[in-house]
């Protein structure tokens, strides 16, 4: 394939005119979703019209994920389906961006000649030029070796991909931790925090202009936010600044490393009424030998102490965690110690994954790889345990009245609506099925009396004034 001419270091905004239509497929986590909103915001600014349907759009932009093998395969399958549509004349150009491109770069360019343009995770400033040149058949690339944050300050143009009443707020990129199973630092580099003032200004913009009532704070490791800029974590201060934004009702913190759960962070969650008494804190495992091989820099004893401090200081807090089963060297006794710890900790919310053998990670060359069948058996056992814990947690809610944020009407029952409590994050946690005599608009907060519970979801009715 011929090498295209280099892209300009910064693409100048084109006149605001209709440059064509663009559809977007965003894969992976909320951090990728924020990037997708930024891509579309820049494209709209130079005249592209964003459309929902892929078929019939001039350009389909696919923002990919490559964290584990399942996400890589999903990304590749999505690209191939889009290429098939192009060959059928149903789209004019296919542009691929994100983590998959950054991770595999030249391999993708060589093996996917029918893709019209590539943008790495660093390509925000070039997205308009890449799409415009892709439509002219030039096969442009925007790939740099050192990713950088696309919006360190100033006004942020984002096209919403979530309902108006909640939005994700990305405060940093990259990571300092170096977990042996993870390739993210190789894709996105070390921690790169946005200036505190820039984050607060974007949050205010999301509340005042988009109408967000809930902000969900994300980053690769939000507990480290600010270390690179200010030589100390600024997450507690950031939560306090966000809590003072008028009109904001909920702030939710995701993706904290347990090592970063400081007393100051606990106090900020405890003392700020707007901050949900909810914390996403991935422990990954609880056996000391496995934790050491994972390079987590923490022990079961420290995990126990931090969880104890959270529960003592913030009564009723909902803790979410993530677990990897089948990590190299995970013995039967190590797995049993993990289960015992989960029975003790009783996380209200939990996601589990079987270990993914990722080339480029330190663990890729570890001995004592666990067979897939054993991984799956352990995964099933762990999830059965968590289902029992979650059912017991939800059963305690029956008879109580709680504040619920309405997300959407039930697609089947016109008198039922779907919402969430403060203990539930969109997409990954449970929901509340709300019965109401009157219509409830998305973004409405209502008091709901819980009347029934399932393993992960609740049922209730609006408490009439």
C-alpha positions, 0 to 999 in steps of 0.5 A: 500500500502506498504511503499517504502524505503526512497529515498536518500537525493540527487540522484547521476547522473547515467552514461550517457546511455539510461535509457528508453524513457520518455514523458511529459504532462505539465499542468498549468502555465508557472511556471509549464512549467519551472519545466517540463523543469527541470525534463526533463533536469535531466532525459536526463542527466542520459540517458533517451530519451525524446519523444513526443508521450505518447503512446509507451514511457516507462514512462509518466511524468505528471506535474500537477496543482491544483490552482483551481477546473478546474485545479484539474479536468484536472490533475485527468482526465489526470492521469486517461487517462495515467493509462488507457494507462498503462493498455492497455500496451501502457506505462510501468509506470506513474509518477505524479508530481507537485502541485496536488501531493504536495497539496493532497499527501497521498490522491492521493497515497491511491486513485491512486494505479495504479500510479507508482511514485509521486514527489512533487514540491520539488522533482527535486533532486529525479526525476531520482530515482523516474522514475527509481524505478517506472519502476521497480514497486517500487512505490516510493514517493518524498514528503517533507513538505517544498518545495525548489527551485530546482536551486539556482545556477550553471548550469541549465539543461533544456529541451526546451518545448517552441520554441527556440526563447523565454523562461520563466525565473523563479526567485522565488517560493512561496509567502508572500502575503496571499490572502484569495482565494489562496492556493499557499503558502500552496503548495509552501511555503513562498517566496523563491528567487533565488540569482540574480547572478544565475538568470542572469547566467541562462538567459545568458545560455538561450540566448547563448545556446538555442537562446532565443531572448525573456525572460519572467520573472515569479514567484508567485509574481515577484514584491517581488523578493529578499525580503527574500534574500536581505531584499528589492525587487531587481526586478528593478536591475534584469531587468537592469542586464538582459537587458545587456545580448548580443543578448537578444531583449525582456524582459517581466515581468509577475505576479506582485502584484499591491502593488509591483509596485514601482517607481523604478520598473516603472523607470526600465521598462521605461528606459531599451529599451530591457524591453517590455513596458508591465506589467502583474499586477493582480488586482483581483477586484476593490471594496474596500470591496471585496479587503479587504475580499481578503486580497489584502492589497490595495484599489481602490484609490491606484490601480488608482494611480499606473495605472496612474503612469504607464501610465504617465511614460511609454506612450503606455504601455500595461497593463495586469490584472486578475479579479476574479468575484463572490468572497464571499460577492461580491454584485451587487453594488460591481460588478458594481463598478468593471465594472466602474473601468475597463471602466476607467482603460481600460486594454489592456489585461485581463483574468477573472475567476469565484471564485473557492471555494478552500478548504484550503484557508481562503475564503473557510469558508467565508459566502455569497457565490455567486451562480454559475449562478450569477458568470457566468452571471457576468463573461459574462458581464465582458468579453463583456465589455473587448471585447469592450475595446480590440477591441477599443485598437486594432483599434488604431493600424491600420495604424501603423508599429510595430515590430513583433516577428515571432512565427510560419508559418500559418498552412494553408496559406504558405504566412502568419505567426503568430507573436506577438508585444511587447504588447503580451505574448505567449499563453495568449494574441493576435497575429499578422497575418503577410503577407509576400512574403518571408519565415519568420523563427521563432524568426525573428523580422520584421516591420509590417504595421497593416492593420486590427484588430479584438477583440484580434488579428491584421493583417498586412504585412511586410514592405519591405526595 
